[in-house]
Amino acid sequence: MKFSQKLLLWTTIIIALTLGFSGYYFVNYVFETSLAREVEQALDENSILRFAFETAALNVPVKYDMLQDGSVEQIASNLEAGGQEGGRLLRICDEQRQTLYASDGFAADDVLLASAAENRYAYRVIASGGRYYIHTASSVNALGRGLFLETLRDVSQVFEERRTGFRVYRRLMLLMLLLGIMVMYFIASRLTKPIRLLMHATRRMASGDYSYRAEQVSEDELGLLTQDFNRMSEALERTIGQLEEEVQAREDFVGAFAHELKTPLTSIIGYADMLRSRKLDEEKSLLSANYIYTEGRRLETMSLRLLDIIVTKKEGAKLQRVPAAALFEYLRSMFLPNENMEFVFDYEPAYVRADGTLIQTVLVNLLDNACKASEAGSRVEIGGHCEPGGYRFSVTDHGIGIPAEEVSKITQAFYMVDKSRSRNRNGAGLGLALCTEILRLHDSRLEIASVQEEGTTVGFLLAIDGEEEAHEEE
């Protein structure tokens, strides 16, 4: 059963019970009030008749010591005649509770007489012949006799009014219940609309449409739930997008890795087979051995770079206070002297927060890429300067540059802009991927600016640790 149907059902049950109990209480309250009024009037009437009987008995001529039965009947007949218009019935009984006089139609039994005593009234409500009466009884003292006076007052109209009240209220309750159901159906539909929209959104997302968002139609708790759901959907969409990108990147990585392995292995196997299967002159033997050596070095470089990436991802970085000058001096020792390239160092002394060994790897890779992208004799500029956001390292070459559409891809593993040039120089397209992973551990990233045929600048920013201190000058 739907939530809106449950809400409608329980609301209907509550309304029905509320109307039922309140109607029953109201009608019965009116009935009991009317019946109490009739009882009071019946008791007053019995008291008046008792007083009238005793007064009439005093006016009877005294011939005997006691009031005679005939006189009792005469007085009772006169009393009955005086109250015929009110539909009053009465009965007079003697000391032994034997009937001396009874009105026509007086059908009450003798049960109430047992409760009546001197100067005491008793009453009850009885049903007889399809009608309802208030039966009263009291004792009467007349000329030395202890008699009993009983009356019957017809109150059928009160009971009929109660039946009519219940009948009218049932119809009114049904009408009110129908109106309540219609109103609650509208309210339940409005209240559960956000839930239906959320259900529709979840089905759309379950079918693969992660960009779908639920419509917010209220500002209450359900509206806030819709906002949270949409935020969750956005986070889920981003996560799935990242997972898809990672899966695609892994597939591309595996494909590129297989391709990069195939090329040098094919060359190595081919030249090795040629060396072992035939006798070659010295020049061809040296050429074949050189090809085998070059491709083997490519495989070694690629394996070491892959290993560095894997280790970097797992082990993380140990950040400490490192002098920037020491990093630049390390580069000097690695690349100088070099007759084929002109290196220009321009840096400010400072301390950075970094893992020195890993940052050395980043700078070596950037400088190595700059050399590969430049012609012999070109100038490569290595700089380091303090900025408001930290200390910026940069490597600038004046080589072939990178097309704008390729800039966002060059940090991917095995991606190479000019594959022929990279392979000729033992490139595997892993250097910048390794740099990206190392800088990620330092909460930094590569920033690349390039113009084709003019050159490329690659830089990154590290946090400065402490005051600037100059240890060495260029």
C-alpha positions in Angstrom: 0.0 0.0 0.0 1.3 3.4 -0.9 2.2 5.9 1.8 -0.5 8.4 0.6 -3.1 5.6 0.8 -2.0 4.7 4.3 -2.2 8.3 5.3 -5.7 8.6 3.8 -6.8 5.3 5.4 -5.6 6.2 8.9 -6.9 9.7 8.7 -10.3 8.3 7.6 -10.3 5.9 10.5 -9.4 8.6 13.0 -12.1 11.0 11.6 -14.7 8.2 11.7 -13.9 7.3 15.3 -13.8 10.9 16.4 -17.2 11.7 14.7 -18.7 8.5 16.0 -17.7 8.9 19.6 -18.5 12.6 19.7 -21.9 12.1 18.0 -22.7 9.2 20.4 -21.7 11.4 23.4 -23.7 14.4 22.1 -26.9 12.6 21.3 -26.8 10.6 24.6 -26.0 13.8 26.5 -29.1 15.4 25.0 -31.2 12.2 25.7 -30.0 11.9 29.3 -30.7 15.6 30.0 -34.2 15.3 28.6 -34.8 12.0 30.5 -33.6 13.5 33.7 -35.9 16.4 33.2 -38.8 14.0 32.6 -37.9 12.1 35.8 -37.8 15.2 37.8 -41.2 16.2 36.5 -42.6 12.7 37.1 -41.4 12.8 40.7 -42.8 16.3 41.2 -46.1 15.1 39.7 -46.1 12.1 42.1 -45.4 14.5 45.0 -48.3 16.8 43.9 -50.7 13.9 43.6 -49.6 12.6 47.0 -50.3 16.0 48.6 -53.6 16.2 46.7 -54.6 12.7 47.8 -53.9 13.4 51.5 -55.8 16.7 51.3 -58.8 15.1 49.7 -58.7 12.4 52.3 -59.0 15.0 55.0 -62.2 16.3 53.4 -63.9 12.9 53.5 -66.7 12.8 56.1 -65.6 10.8 59.1 -67.9 7.8 59.6 -65.3 5.3 60.4 -62.0 5.3 62.2 -60.1 4.6 59.0 -60.4 5.7 55.4 -62.5 3.2 53.5 -61.5 1.5 50.2 -64.4 3.1 48.5 -63.3 6.6 49.5 -59.8 5.7 48.2 -61.2 4.7 44.8 -63.3 7.9 44.6 -60.4 10.1 45.4 -58.1 8.2 42.9 -60.8 8.5 40.2 -61.0 12.3 40.8 -57.2 12.6 40.6 -57.1 10.7 37.4 -59.8 12.7 35.8 -57.9 15.9 36.6 -54.8 14.7 34.8 -56.2 13.0 31.7 -54.9 15.7 29.4 -51.3 14.9 30.4 -51.7 11.2 29.7 -51.1 10.4 33.3 -51.9 6.9 34.7 -51.9 6.1 38.4 -52.5 3.2 40.8 -53.4 3.1 44.5 -52.4 0.0 46.6 -53.2 -0.8 50.2 -51.0 -1.7 53.0 -50.6 -5.3 51.7 -49.7 -3.8 48.3 -53.0 -5.0 46.8 -54.4 -2.8 44.1 -57.3 -0.6 45.2 -57.5 1.5 42.1 -55.7 1.4 38.7 -56.1 3.5 35.6 -56.9 1.7 32.4 -53.7 0.7 30.7 -51.6 0.8 33.8 -49.3 -2.2 33.1 -46.6 -1.8 35.6 -45.6 -4.7 37.9 -45.2 -4.7 41.7 -41.4 -4.5 41.7 -41.1 -0.8 42.5 -43.5 -1.2 45.5 -40.9 -3.1 47.4 -38.6 -0.1 47.1 -41.2 2.4 48.2 -41.4 3.2 51.9 -42.9 5.9 54.1 -41.8 9.4 53.1 -39.6 8.0 50.3 -39.9 8.1 46.6 -38.8 5.5 44.1 -38.8 5.5 40.3 -37.6 3.5 37.2 -37.9 3.6 33.5 -39.9 0.8 31.9 -41.0 -0.3 28.4 -44.4 -1.6 27.8 -46.3 -2.2 24.5 -43.6 -0.5 22.5 -43.7 2.7 24.6 -41.6 4.0 27.4 -42.8 5.2 30.8 -41.3 6.7 34.0 -42.8 4.6 36.8 -42.8 6.4 40.2 -44.0 5.2 43.6 -44.4 6.8 47.0 -46.2 6.1 50.3 -49.3 8.0 51.3 -50.6 8.5 54.9 -54.4 9.1 54.9 -56.5 8.9 58.0 -54.5 6.2 59.6 -53.9 4.2 56.5 -50.5 3.6 54.8 -51.2 3.5 51.1 -49.0 3.5 48.0 -49.3 5.9 45.1 -47.8 4.9 41.7 -47.8 6.9 38.5 -46.8 6.2 34.9 -45.5 9.2 32.8 -45.2 8.5 29.0 -41.7 9.5 27.8 -41.7 7.7 24.5 -41.1 11.0 22.7 -37.7 11.3 24.5 -36.6 7.9 23.2 -37.9 8.7 19.8 -35.9 11.9 19.7 -32.8 9.9 20.6 -33.4 7.5 17.7 -34.0 10.5 15.4 -30.8 12.1 16.7 -28.8 9.0 16.0 -30.3 8.6 12.5 -29.7 12.3 11.6 -26.2 12.2 13.0 -25.3 9.0 11.1 -26.3 10.7 7.9 -24.4 13.9 8.8 -21.4 11.8 9.9 -21.3 10.0 6.5 -21.5 13.3 4.7 -18.7 14.8 6.8 -16.7 11.6 6.4 -17.0 11.8 2.6 -16.0 15.5 2.6 -13.1 14.7 5.0 -11.9 11.9 2.7 -12.0 14.2 -0.3 -10.1 16.9 1.6 -7.6 14.4 3.1 -7.0 12.9 -0.4 -6.0 16.3 -1.7 -3.8 17.0 1.4 -2.2 13.5 1.2 -1.6 14.0 -2.5 0.1 17.3 -1.8 2.1 16.1 1.2 3.4 13.0 -0.6 4.2 14.8 -3.9 7.9 15.3 -2.9 8.1 11.6 -2.1 6.7 10.6 -5.5 9.2 13.0 -7.1 12.0 11.4 -5.2 10.8 7.9 -6.1 10.8 9.0 -9.8 14.3 10.4 -9.4 15.6 7.2 -7.8 14.1 5.2 -10.7 15.7 7.5 -13.2 19.1 7.2 -11.5 18.7 3.4 -11.1 18.2 3.2 -14.9 21.5 5.1 -15.4 20.4 8.7 -15.7 22.7 10.1 -13.0 22.2 13.7 -14.2 18.5 13.7 -13.3 17.5 15.8 -10.3 14.3 15.7 -8.2 12.1 18.8 -8.4 11.7 20.6 -5.1 8.1 21.6 -4.4 8.2 22.6 -0.8 10.4 24.3 1.8 9.6 21.9 4.7 11.5 18.8 5.9 10.6 17.0 2.6 11.9 19.9 0.7 15.2 19.8 2.6 15.3 16.0 2.0 14.9 16.8 -1.7 17.8 19.2 -1.5 20.0 16.6 0.3 19.0 14.0 -2.3 20.0 16.3 -5.2 23.3 17.0 -3.5 23.8 13.3 -3.0 23.0 12.8 -6.7 25.6 15.4 -7.7 28.2 13.8 -5.5 27.3 10.3 -6.9 27.4 11.6 -10.4 30.9 13.1 -9.8 32.1 9.9 -8.2 30.8 7.8 -11.0 32.3 10.2 -13.5 35.6 9.9 -11.7 35.3 6.1 -11.6 34.6 6.0 -15.3 37.5 8.3 -16.0 39.7 6.1 -13.9 38.5 2.9 -15.6 39.1 4.5 -19.0 42.5 5.8 -17.8 43.4 2.2 -16.7 42.3 0.8 -20.0 44.3 3.4 -21.9 47.2 2.7 -19.5 47.1 -1.0 -20.2 46.8 -0.5 -23.9 49.6 2.0 -24.0 51.8 -0.1 -21.7 51.3 -3.2 -24.0 52.1 -1.0 -27.0 55.2 0.5 -25.4 56.4 -3.0 -24.5 55.7 -4.4 -27.9 57.8 -1.9 -29.9 61.1 -2.3 -28.0 60.7 -6.0 -27.5 60.0 -6.5 -31.3 63.3 -4.6 -32.1 65.3 -6.5 -29.4 64.0 -9.9 -30.6 64.5 -9.1 -34.2 68.1 -7.8 -33.9 69.0 -10.6 -31.4 67.6 -13.2 -33.8 69.6 -11.7 -36.6 72.8 -11.8 -34.5 72.3 -15.4 -33.5 71.2 -16.8 -36.8 73.7 -15.4 -39.2 77.2 -14.0 -39.3 77.3 -10.3 -39.7 80.1 -7.9 -40.5 81.4 -5.7 -37.6 79.4 -2.6 -38.6 76.0 -4.5 -38.8 76.8 -6.3 -35.6 77.5 -3.0 -33.8 74.4 -1.5 -35.2 72.3 -4.4 -34.1 73.8 -4.4 -30.6 73.3 -0.6 -30.4 69.6 -1.1 -31.2 69.3 -3.8 -28.6 71.1 -1.6 -26.0 68.9 1.4 -26.8 65.6 -0.4 -26.6 66.7 -2.2 -23.5 67.5 1.2 -21.9 64.0 2.3 -22.9 62.5 -0.7 -21.2 64.6 -0.1 -18.1 63.6 3.6 -17.9 60.0 2.7 -18.4 60.1 0.1 -15.7 61.8 2.4 -13.2 59.3 5.1 -13.8 56.4 2.8 -13.4 57.9 1.5 -10.2 58.4 5.1 -8.9 54.7 5.9 -9.6 53.5 2.8 -7.8 55.8 3.4 -4.8 54.9 7.1 -4.6 51.1 6.3 -4.5 51.6 3.8 -1.7 54.2 5.3 0.5 53.3 9.0 0.3 55.7 11.8 1.1 57.6 12.8 4.2 57.5 16.6 4.2 60.2 18.5 6.0 62.1 21.8 5.8 64.2 21.8 2.6 66.4 24.7 1.2 65.4 25.5 -2.4 69.1 26.2 -3.3 70.0 22.6 -2.5 67.5 21.4 -5.1 68.9 23.7 -7.8 72.4 22.7 -7.0 71.4 19.1 -7.4 70.2 19.9 -10.9 73.5 21.7 -11.6 75.4 18.5 -10.7 73.1 16.3 -12.8 73.1 18.4 -16.0 76.3 20.4 -16.0 78.5 20.5 -17.9 76.5 20.0 -21.1 77.8 21.0 -24.5 74.5 20.5 -26.3 72.3 22.7 -24.1 72.6 26.1 -22.4 71.2 26.1 -18.8 70.3 29.3 -17.0 69.6 29.2 -13.3 67.8 32.1 -11.6 66.4 31.5 -8.2 65.8 33.1 -4.8 67.0 31.4 -1.6 64.2 30.1 0.6 63.0 27.1 2.6 60.1 25.0 1.3 58.0 22.3 2.9 58.6 19.2 0.8 60.1 15.8 0.5 63.5 16.7 -1.0 64.1 13.4 -2.8 60.7 13.4 -4.6 61.0 17.1 -5.6 64.4 16.4 -7.0 62.8 13.7 -9.2 60.1 16.2 -10.3 62.8 18.8 -11.3 65.0 16.2 -13.1 62.0 15.0 -15.1 60.9 18.5 -16.1 64.5 19.5 -17.1 64.9 16.2 -19.0 61.6 16.9 -20.9 62.8 20.4 -21.7 66.0 19.1 -23.2 64.1 16.5 -25.3 61.8 19.2 -26.6 64.7 21.5 -27.6 67.2 21.5 -30.4 70.9 21.2 -29.7 72.4 24.4 -28.4 69.0 25.8 -27.2 68.6 27.6 -23.9 66.7 26.1 -20.9 65.8 28.4 -18.0 65.4 27.0 -14.5 63.9 29.5 -11.9 62.7 29.7 -8.4 60.9 32.7 -6.9 58.8 33.6 -3.8 55.2 34.5 -4.4 52.3 35.4 -2.0 51.1 31.8 -2.3 54.4 30.0 -1.9 57.6 29.3 -3.7 57.3 28.8 -7.5 59.7 26.4 -9.4 59.7 26.7 -13.2 61.4 25.2 -16.2 61.3 27.0 -19.5 62.5 25.8 -22.9 62.4 27.3 -26.3 61.6 24.2 -28.2 58.8 22.9 -30.3 56.0 23.7 -27.9 52.8 21.8 -27.2 49.5 22.2 -29.1 46.7 23.7 -27.0 44.5 20.7 -27.3 47.3 18.4 -26.1 48.2 20.3 -22.9 45.5 18.7 -20.7 46.7 15.2 -21.8 50.4 15.2 -21.4 50.3 14.3 -17.7 48.6 11.0 -18.6 50.8 7.9 -18.4 52.4 6.9 -21.8 51.0 10.0 -23.5 53.5 11.6 -25.8 53.0 14.6 -28.1 55.7 13.6 -30.6 56.1 9.9 -30.3 58.9 9.5 -32.8 61.0 12.2 -31.1 60.3 10.7 -27.6 61.2 7.2 -28.6 64.4 8.3 -30.2 65.4 9.8 -26.9 64.3 6.9 -24.7 61.0 8.6 -23.8 58.1 6.5 -22.5 55.6 9.2 -21.6 55.8 8.5 -17.9 57.8 11.4 -16.6 55.0 14.0 -16.2 52.6 11.3 -14.8 55.2 10.6 -12.1 55.5 14.4 -11.4 51.8 14.7 -11.1 51.6 12.0 -8.5 54.5 13.5 -6.5 53.0 17.0 -6.5 49.6 15.6 -5.5 51.3 14.4 -2.3 52.5 18.0 -1.8 49.0 19.5 -2.4 50.3 21.0 -5.6 50.0 20.5 -9.3 51.8 21.1 -12.6 51.0 24.4 -14.4 51.8 24.3 -18.1 51.9 27.2 -20.5 53.0 26.5 -24.0 53.1 28.1 -27.5 53.9 26.0 -30.5 57.3 26.6 -32.1 58.1 29.1 -29.3 58.5 27.0 -26.2 57.0 25.7 -23.0 57.0 26.7 -19.3 56.2 24.1 -16.7 56.0 25.1 -13.0 54.6 24.3 -9.6 54.1 25.9 -6.3 55.3 24.7 -2.9 54.6 26.0 0.6 57.4 28.2 2.1 58.6 26.9 5.5 60.0 29.6 7.8 61.9 32.8 7.0 64.0 33.1 3.9 67.6 32.2 4.4 70.3 32.5 1.8 72.9 29.7 2.1 74.4 29.9 -1.3 74.5 32.4 -4.1 74.5 31.7 -7.8 
